[in-house]
Amino acid sequence: MIFECKKPIRFHHCDPAGIVFYPQCLVLCNEVIEDWFDNGIGVDFYKLHAEIRRGVPMRHLEVDFIAPSMHGDELTFTLYVARIGGSSMDIVTTASKGEQVRFRAKQTVVWADLGGAPRATLIDDEWRERFSRFLESPQD
């Protein structure tokens, strides 16, 4: 299964030329991960951190910027899990407008225990099952 959501490109995402400033692409990717937890995984992202005491900090990031996005564009974001390891997973997020891919990010995130000093922890069976619903073969 692939998670999908739409996001408008707003003024605050853009540089003075009206083009999305590249660090904002990463902010949008983080928003998509939050949306994925809320609407795909079924756990409020804030509750995940504040009550369940788990998080998904980034360990590695690769981004391909393929075409610019402009103020007023509505982008379709897709997210899938490419790999689930012992305490980390690879998440691929793609932003498109129509058929045109604008950027793609591959993120390795760590399943972290936040009950004290943050540290990587094993992904237990319950969470592995939730994440596995979005496990797809790499499409890049």
C-alpha positions in Angstrom: 0.0 0.0 0.0 1.2 3.5 -0.7 0.1 6.5 1.4 -1.0 9.6 -0.5 -1.8 13.1 0.5 -2.0 16.5 -1.2 -0.3 19.7 -0.1 -0.5 23.3 -1.4 2.6 25.2 -2.0 2.3 28.3 0.1 4.1 31.7 0.3 6.2 30.5 3.2 7.6 27.6 1.2 9.0 29.9 -1.5 12.0 32.1 -2.2 11.5 35.7 -3.5 11.2 34.2 -7.1 8.2 32.2 -6.0 10.1 28.8 -6.3 10.1 26.4 -3.4 13.3 26.9 -1.4 14.8 23.4 -1.3 15.0 23.1 2.5 11.2 23.5 2.6 11.0 20.2 0.6 12.3 18.5 3.7 9.8 20.3 5.9 7.1 19.0 3.5 8.5 15.5 3.7 8.3 15.7 7.5 4.7 16.9 7.3 3.9 13.9 5.1 5.5 11.5 7.7 3.3 13.1 10.3 0.2 12.7 8.1 1.2 9.1 7.5 1.3 8.3 11.2 -2.0 10.2 11.8 -4.0 8.9 8.8 -2.1 5.8 7.6 -0.6 4.2 10.7 -3.5 5.4 12.9 -1.5 7.0 15.7 -1.5 10.7 16.3 2.1 11.9 15.7 2.1 14.1 18.8 0.7 11.2 21.0 3.5 8.9 19.5 6.1 11.3 21.0 4.4 12.6 24.1 2.6 9.6 25.4 3.9 6.5 23.7 7.4 7.9 23.9 8.6 6.8 20.4 9.9 8.8 17.6 11.4 8.5 14.1 14.5 10.7 13.9 16.4 10.8 10.6 19.7 8.9 10.3 20.3 9.3 6.5 18.8 11.4 3.8 19.0 11.4 0.0 17.0 13.9 -2.1 16.7 14.2 -5.9 15.4 17.6 -7.0 13.9 17.0 -10.4 11.8 20.0 -11.3 10.9 23.2 -9.5 7.6 23.8 -7.7 6.0 27.2 -7.6 3.8 29.1 -5.3 0.2 28.0 -5.8 1.0 24.5 -7.0 -0.8 21.6 -5.4 1.6 18.6 -5.0 0.6 15.0 -4.5 2.8 13.2 -2.1 3.2 9.5 -2.0 5.0 7.6 0.7 6.0 4.0 1.0 8.4 1.9 3.2 11.2 0.4 1.1 12.9 -1.5 3.9 12.2 -2.4 7.6 15.3 -3.4 9.6 15.7 -4.2 13.2 15.5 -0.6 14.5 15.3 1.5 11.4 13.4 1.8 8.1 13.8 3.4 4.7 10.9 5.7 3.7 10.5 7.0 0.1 8.5 10.2 -0.4 7.8 11.5 -3.9 6.2 14.9 -4.7 4.4 15.3 -8.0 2.2 17.7 -9.9 0.2 15.7 -12.3 2.6 13.2 -14.0 5.7 15.4 -13.3 7.8 14.3 -10.4 9.2 17.4 -8.6 11.4 15.8 -6.0 12.0 12.4 -4.3 13.4 11.8 -0.9 14.7 8.5 0.6 15.0 8.8 4.4 16.4 6.2 6.8 14.6 6.8 10.1 15.4 5.2 13.4 12.7 3.8 15.7 13.6 5.7 18.9 12.7 5.2 22.5 12.1 8.6 24.0 11.7 7.5 27.6 14.9 9.1 28.8 17.9 9.8 26.6 16.7 9.1 23.0 18.1 5.8 21.7 17.4 3.4 18.9 15.2 0.5 19.9 14.0 -2.6 18.1 10.8 -2.3 16.1 8.4 -4.7 17.9 5.9 -7.0 16.1 2.9 -4.6 16.6 4.7 -1.7 15.0 6.4 -3.9 12.3 3.0 -5.1 11.3 1.7 -1.4 11.0 4.7 -0.3 9.0 4.7 -3.5 6.8 1.3 -2.5 5.3 3.2 0.2 3.4 6.1 -2.0 2.4 6.6 -1.7 -1.4 9.3 -2.7 -3.8 11.5 0.2 -4.7 10.1 2.1 -7.7 13.1 4.4 -8.3 
